[in-house]
Amino acid sequence: MAEQRLGAIVLEGGSSMFYFTGVRWGLSERPFVAVIPAKGEISWVSPTFEEARARELVSKPMGEDVRTWQEDESPYRLVAQILKDRGVATDRIGVEERMRFFVFNGVKREAPSADYVSADPITAGCRMIKSPAEIALMQRASDMTIAAYKAGLATLTEGMTQGDLRNNILAAYRAIGAVGGVVSVSFGKFTAFPHGSITPQKLREGDVVQIDDGCNVDGYQSDITRTVVFGQASKRQIDVWNLEKRAQAAAFASAKPGAPCEAVDAAARKVITDGGFGPDYKVPGLPHRTGHGIGLDGHEWTNFVRGNKTLIQPGMCFSDEPMIAIYGEFGIRLEDCLYITEGGPKFFTEPSPAIDRPFA
């Protein structure tokens, strides 16, 4: 914060509040706010009727200055008073990109002399670099997702719906104690939709099957996609699947410390374009970025995408998920997440070896 010349950061409940303070708090129309000054004690603004719960959650190292407001009072005046008490009422105040506008507007109205700027260099900058403990939690979440996917794909039967398969995978998640397990399921031509379709689907022989998403362990996320064929795969399906696998491998090989993030997207996209698809984001081809950051949020900074010159550093975690979408036929996406070490990238999960072998 000193390097960025910030007097304080104002946070609402969410991933960054948990990351910096260990406090989990949901969002509602009643603001619950943490003010983290560059110097001095962290302060909290809570509805008065929530004070007892807030004090349960606020640990002593994170500051015991909890200020409360009644239903007919303004929480934003308390934030303004905290900024004044910490001597930063006219300083640069960092606001995270996910802060809701009505909260930001209320703070700005009550403390108009501050210079409000993006807190992303701090919030995203810190959260992009994972510690060994964070990576271990993500590894556990990834292992649990693979276990649930194995159980789910073993239940494929003619005529089942995408809801049937989804429920089987969710049941597997529950059986192994996974938290927040969700899954997107698509069959046949609907696998070309990157995030699925609401159209009811029933599984037929020769359909491509695609499952995506993950679970979390203590808030840290997994995100995995597996794509297989129910029954005998056609030559066309095998050829496209193999091309996709080469694109995923090219992205992984390019994710080296010191390389720009955009180089990873370029490597995967070149394989797909050389294979006769695209170019650029055109379909048939790769319609989206090659990967996203992952951690406490399933999608967080930073991304493997053209134009992103952020240098890859040890501790960063990404998905590796180029896709080949062919509308009207099928789509193939292989997704495994990776983390960066001093020696290069490492996968949390081993990529699929072949179209009929989704798990290593």
C-alpha positions as CSV (number, residue, x, y, z in Angstrom):
1,M,0.0,0.0,0.0
2,A,2.9,2.3,0.7
3,E,4.4,1.6,-2.7
4,Q,1.0,2.4,-4.3
5,R,0.6,5.6,-2.2
6,L,-2.7,4.4,-0.6
7,G,-3.8,5.6,2.7
8,A,-6.3,2.9,3.1
9,I,-8.3,0.2,1.4
10,V,-12.1,-0.2,1.8
11,L,-13.5,-3.7,1.4
12,E,-16.9,-5.3,1.4
13,G,-17.5,-8.9,2.3
14,G,-16.2,-11.4,-0.3
15,S,-13.0,-13.1,-1.3
16,S,-10.6,-10.2,-0.7
17,M,-12.0,-9.6,2.8
18,F,-11.5,-13.2,3.6
19,Y,-8.0,-13.2,2.1
20,F,-6.7,-10.3,4.0
21,T,-8.6,-10.7,7.3
22,G,-10.0,-14.3,7.5
23,V,-13.5,-12.9,8.0
24,R,-16.3,-14.3,5.8
25,W,-19.4,-12.1,5.4
26,G,-22.1,-12.2,2.8
27,L,-23.5,-9.3,0.8
28,S,-26.8,-7.7,1.5
29,E,-28.4,-4.3,1.4
30,R,-26.8,-3.6,4.8
31,P,-23.1,-2.8,4.3
32,F,-20.5,-4.6,6.3
33,V,-17.2,-3.0,5.6
34,A,-13.5,-3.3,6.6
35,V,-11.2,-0.3,6.4
36,I,-7.6,-1.4,6.2
37,P,-5.2,1.6,6.7
38,A,-1.6,1.6,5.6
39,K,-0.8,2.4,9.2
40,G,-2.8,1.6,12.2
41,E,-5.6,-0.7,13.3
42,I,-8.1,-2.3,10.9
43,S,-11.6,-1.0,11.6
44,W,-15.0,-2.5,10.9
45,V,-18.4,-1.1,10.2
46,S,-21.3,-3.4,11.1
47,P,-25.1,-3.1,11.5
48,T,-25.7,-2.8,15.3
49,F,-27.9,-5.9,15.5
50,E,-25.0,-7.9,13.9
51,E,-22.4,-6.6,16.3
52,A,-22.2,-9.8,18.4
53,R,-21.7,-12.0,15.3
54,A,-19.1,-9.5,13.9
55,R,-17.1,-9.6,17.1
56,E,-17.1,-13.4,17.0
57,L,-15.6,-13.3,13.5
58,V,-13.1,-10.4,14.0
59,S,-9.9,-11.9,15.5
60,K,-7.7,-9.7,17.7
61,P,-4.8,-9.5,15.2
62,M,-7.3,-8.1,12.7
63,G,-8.4,-5.2,14.9
64,E,-11.1,-4.9,17.5
65,D,-12.4,-1.5,16.4
66,V,-16.0,-2.5,15.4
67,R,-18.2,0.5,14.8
68,T,-22.0,0.0,14.5
69,W,-24.9,1.8,12.9
70,Q,-28.6,1.5,13.6
71,E,-31.1,0.9,10.8
72,D,-32.0,4.6,10.6
73,E,-28.3,5.8,10.5
74,S,-25.7,6.0,7.8
75,P,-22.9,3.4,7.7
76,Y,-20.9,5.6,5.4
77,R,-20.5,8.3,8.0
78,L,-18.7,5.7,10.1
79,V,-16.4,4.9,7.2
80,A,-15.7,8.6,6.8
81,Q,-14.9,9.0,10.5
82,I,-12.5,6.0,10.4
83,L,-10.7,7.6,7.5
84,K,-10.5,10.9,9.5
85,D,-9.3,9.0,12.7
86,R,-6.6,7.3,10.7
87,G,-5.5,10.6,9.2
88,V,-6.2,9.6,5.6
89,A,-9.4,11.5,4.8
90,T,-7.7,13.4,2.0
91,D,-5.4,10.5,0.9
92,R,-5.7,8.1,-2.0
93,I,-8.2,5.5,-0.9
94,G,-8.2,2.1,-2.7
95,V,-11.6,0.6,-3.7
96,E,-11.8,-3.0,-5.0
97,E,-13.4,-3.5,-8.4
98,R,-16.1,-5.7,-6.9
99,M,-17.4,-3.1,-4.4
100,R,-21.0,-2.4,-5.2
101,F,-21.7,1.1,-6.6
102,F,-24.2,2.1,-3.9
103,V,-21.6,1.4,-1.2
104,F,-18.8,3.2,-3.0
105,N,-21.2,6.2,-3.7
106,G,-22.2,6.3,-0.1
107,V,-18.6,6.4,1.1
108,K,-17.6,9.0,-1.4
109,R,-20.6,11.2,-0.5
110,E,-19.6,11.2,3.2
111,A,-15.9,11.5,2.6
112,P,-15.6,13.7,-0.5
113,S,-12.1,14.9,0.1
114,A,-10.4,11.6,-0.5
115,D,-9.0,10.6,-3.9
116,Y,-10.6,7.2,-4.7
117,V,-8.6,4.9,-6.9
118,S,-8.5,1.2,-7.8
119,A,-7.2,-1.1,-5.2
120,D,-6.5,-3.8,-7.8
121,P,-2.7,-3.4,-7.6
122,I,-3.0,-4.6,-4.0
123,T,-6.0,-6.9,-3.9
124,A,-5.3,-8.6,-7.3
125,G,-1.6,-8.2,-7.0
126,C,-1.4,-10.0,-3.6
127,R,-4.0,-12.7,-4.4
128,M,-2.4,-13.7,-7.8
129,I,0.7,-15.1,-5.9
130,K,-0.4,-18.2,-4.0
131,S,1.5,-19.5,-1.0
132,P,2.3,-23.3,-0.6
133,A,-0.7,-23.5,1.8
134,E,-3.1,-22.0,-0.8
135,I,-1.7,-24.3,-3.5
136,A,-2.2,-27.3,-1.2
137,L,-5.9,-26.4,-0.7
138,M,-6.4,-26.1,-4.5
139,Q,-4.7,-29.4,-4.9
140,R,-7.1,-31.0,-2.5
141,A,-10.1,-29.4,-4.3
142,S,-8.8,-30.7,-7.7
143,D,-8.3,-34.2,-6.3
144,M,-11.9,-34.2,-5.1
145,T,-13.3,-33.0,-8.4
146,I,-11.4,-35.7,-10.3
147,A,-12.9,-38.3,-7.9
148,A,-16.4,-37.0,-8.4
149,Y,-16.0,-36.9,-12.2
150,K,-14.7,-40.5,-12.2
151,A,-17.8,-41.6,-10.3
152,G,-20.1,-39.6,-12.5
153,L,-18.7,-40.7,-15.9
154,A,-19.0,-44.3,-14.8
155,T,-22.8,-43.9,-14.8
156,L,-23.2,-42.9,-18.4
157,T,-26.3,-44.6,-19.9
158,E,-28.3,-44.3,-23.0
159,G,-31.2,-41.8,-22.6
160,M,-30.0,-40.1,-19.4
161,T,-30.4,-36.4,-19.3
162,Q,-27.7,-33.8,-18.5
163,G,-29.5,-33.3,-15.2
164,D,-29.1,-37.0,-14.4
165,L,-25.4,-36.9,-14.9
166,R,-25.1,-33.6,-13.1
167,N,-26.9,-35.1,-10.1
168,N,-24.8,-38.2,-10.1
169,I,-21.6,-36.0,-9.9
170,L,-23.1,-33.9,-7.2
171,A,-24.0,-37.0,-5.2
172,A,-20.3,-38.0,-5.5
173,Y,-19.2,-34.6,-4.3
174,R,-21.5,-35.0,-1.3
175,A,-20.2,-38.5,-0.6
176,I,-16.6,-37.3,-0.4
177,G,-17.5,-34.1,1.6
178,A,-16.8,-31.6,-1.1
179,V,-18.1,-28.1,-0.5
180,G,-19.8,-26.0,-3.2
181,G,-19.6,-28.6,-5.9
182,V,-21.3,-27.5,-9.1
183,V,-21.1,-29.0,-12.6
184,S,-22.1,-28.0,-16.1
185,V,-23.1,-30.9,-18.4
186,S,-23.6,-30.9,-22.1
187,F,-24.2,-33.7,-24.7
188,G,-23.8,-33.8,-28.5
189,K,-24.0,-30.6,-30.5
190,F,-24.5,-28.6,-27.3
191,T,-20.9,-29.2,-26.2
192,A,-20.0,-26.5,-28.7
193,F,-21.5,-24.0,-26.3
194,P,-18.6,-23.0,-24.0
195,H,-20.9,-22.7,-21.0
196,G,-23.6,-25.2,-21.9
197,S,-27.2,-24.9,-23.0
198,I,-30.6,-24.8,-21.3
199,T,-32.0,-27.1,-24.0
200,P,-33.1,-30.4,-22.5
201,Q,-30.7,-33.2,-23.7
202,K,-30.8,-37.0,-23.7
203,L,-27.6,-39.0,-24.2
204,R,-27.3,-41.0,-27.4
205,E,-24.7,-43.3,-28.8
206,G,-21.8,-41.4,-30.3
207,D,-22.5,-38.2,-28.4
208,V,-19.7,-36.0,-27.1
209,V,-20.1,-35.6,-23.4
210,Q,-18.6,-32.6,-21.6
211,I,-18.5,-31.8,-17.9
212,D,-17.0,-28.7,-16.4
213,D,-16.5,-26.8,-13.1
214,G,-15.4,-27.9,-9.6
215,C,-15.6,-27.5,-5.8
216,N,-13.7,-25.7,-3.1
217,V,-11.7,-26.5,0.0
218,D,-11.7,-23.6,2.6
219,G,-12.8,-21.4,-0.2
220,Y,-10.0,-22.3,-2.7
221,Q,-11.4,-23.5,-6.0
222,S,-10.9,-26.3,-8.6
223,D,-11.9,-26.0,-12.2
224,I,-11.7,-29.0,-14.5
225,T,-13.3,-30.0,-17.8
226,R,-13.4,-33.5,-19.2
227,T,-14.7,-34.4,-22.7
228,V,-15.4,-37.9,-23.8
229,V,-17.6,-39.8,-26.3
230,F,-20.4,-42.1,-25.2
231,G,-19.8,-45.2,-27.2
232,Q,-17.5,-45.4,-30.3
233,A,-15.9,-42.1,-31.2
234,S,-15.8,-41.1,-34.9
235,K,-12.6,-40.2,-36.7
236,R,-13.7,-36.6,-36.8
237,Q,-14.2,-36.5,-33.0
238,I,-10.8,-38.2,-32.4
239,D,-9.0,-35.9,-34.7
240,V,-10.5,-32.7,-33.1
241,W,-9.9,-34.1,-29.6
242,N,-6.3,-34.8,-30.4
243,L,-5.8,-31.3,-31.9
244,E,-7.3,-29.9,-28.7
245,K,-4.9,-31.9,-26.6
246,R,-1.9,-30.6,-28.5
247,A,-3.2,-27.0,-28.0
248,Q,-3.5,-27.6,-24.2
249,A,0.0,-29.0,-24.2
250,A,1.4,-26.1,-26.1
251,A,-0.2,-23.6,-23.6
252,F,1.3,-25.5,-20.7
253,A,4.8,-25.5,-22.3
254,S,4.6,-21.8,-22.8
255,A,3.6,-20.9,-19.2
256,K,7.1,-20.3,-18.0
257,P,8.2,-17.8,-15.4
258,G,9.0,-14.5,-17.1
259,A,6.9,-15.1,-20.1
260,P,4.0,-12.7,-20.8
261,C,0.5,-14.2,-20.2
262,E,-0.5,-13.5,-23.8
263,A,2.2,-15.9,-25.1
264,V,0.3,-18.8,-23.6
265,D,-2.9,-17.9,-25.5
266,A,-0.9,-17.4,-28.7
267,A,0.7,-20.8,-28.4
268,A,-2.6,-22.7,-28.0
269,R,-4.3,-20.6,-30.6
270,K,-1.5,-21.3,-33.2
271,V,-2.0,-25.0,-32.8
272,I,-5.7,-24.7,-33.4
273,T,-5.3,-22.3,-36.3
274,D,-2.6,-24.5,-37.9
275,G,-5.1,-27.3,-37.6
276,G,-7.5,-25.5,-39.9
277,F,-9.8,-23.6,-37.4
278,G,-10.2,-20.0,-36.6
279,P,-8.3,-17.8,-37.1
280,D,-8.5,-15.6,-34.0
281,Y,-11.8,-16.0,-32.1
282,K,-13.7,-17.2,-35.2
283,V,-15.8,-20.4,-34.9
284,P,-15.2,-23.2,-35.8
285,G,-12.2,-22.5,-33.5
286,L,-11.2,-21.2,-30.1
287,P,-13.8,-18.5,-29.2
288,H,-12.5,-17.5,-25.8
289,R,-9.2,-16.9,-23.9
290,T,-7.0,-19.9,-23.2
291,G,-7.1,-19.6,-19.4
292,H,-8.0,-17.6,-16.4
293,G,-6.5,-17.0,-12.9
294,I,-8.0,-19.1,-10.2
295,G,-7.8,-19.2,-6.4
296,L,-10.5,-18.0,-3.9
297,D,-12.6,-17.2,-7.0
298,G,-13.1,-19.6,-9.8
299,H,-12.2,-16.8,-12.2
300,E,-9.8,-14.2,-10.9
301,W,-6.8,-12.2,-12.1
302,T,-4.9,-12.7,-14.3
303,N,-5.7,-14.3,-17.7
304,F,-4.0,-16.1,-20.5
305,V,-5.4,-13.7,-23.2
306,R,-4.1,-11.7,-26.1
307,G,-2.9,-8.2,-25.0
308,N,-2.1,-9.3,-21.4
309,K,1.6,-8.6,-21.0
310,T,1.6,-9.4,-17.3
311,L,4.7,-11.5,-16.6
312,I,4.1,-15.0,-15.3
313,Q,5.6,-15.5,-11.8
314,P,6.0,-18.4,-9.4
315,G,2.9,-18.8,-7.3
316,M,0.4,-17.8,-10.0
317,C,-2.3,-20.3,-10.7
318,F,-4.3,-20.6,-14.0
319,S,-6.7,-22.8,-15.9
320,D,-5.3,-24.2,-19.2
321,E,-8.5,-24.7,-21.3
322,P,-8.3,-23.9,-25.0
323,M,-11.4,-25.1,-26.8
324,I,-12.5,-26.1,-30.3
325,A,-16.1,-25.2,-30.8
326,I,-17.8,-26.4,-34.0
327,Y,-21.5,-25.2,-33.8
328,G,-23.9,-27.8,-35.1
329,E,-21.5,-30.7,-34.5
330,F,-19.7,-30.7,-31.1
331,G,-17.1,-28.9,-29.0
332,I,-14.0,-30.3,-27.4
333,R,-12.5,-28.6,-24.3
334,L,-9.9,-30.1,-22.0
335,E,-9.2,-28.1,-18.9
336,D,-6.7,-28.7,-16.1
337,C,-5.4,-26.0,-13.8
338,L,-1.7,-25.3,-13.2
339,Y,0.5,-23.5,-10.8
340,I,3.8,-21.8,-11.5
341,T,7.0,-22.9,-9.8
342,E,10.6,-21.5,-10.1
343,G,11.2,-24.4,-12.5
344,G,8.1,-23.9,-14.6
345,P,4.4,-24.9,-14.6
346,K,2.9,-27.9,-12.8
347,F,-0.6,-29.3,-13.3
348,F,-2.8,-29.9,-10.3
349,T,-4.4,-32.7,-12.3
350,E,-2.9,-34.9,-15.0
351,P,-4.5,-34.1,-18.4
352,S,-6.6,-36.7,-20.2
353,P,-4.4,-39.2,-22.1
354,A,-7.0,-39.9,-24.9
355,I,-10.6,-39.5,-25.9
356,D,-11.5,-42.8,-24.4
357,R,-9.3,-42.3,-21.3
358,P,-10.4,-39.1,-19.5
359,F,-8.2,-39.8,-16.5
360,A,-4.5,-40.5,-16.3
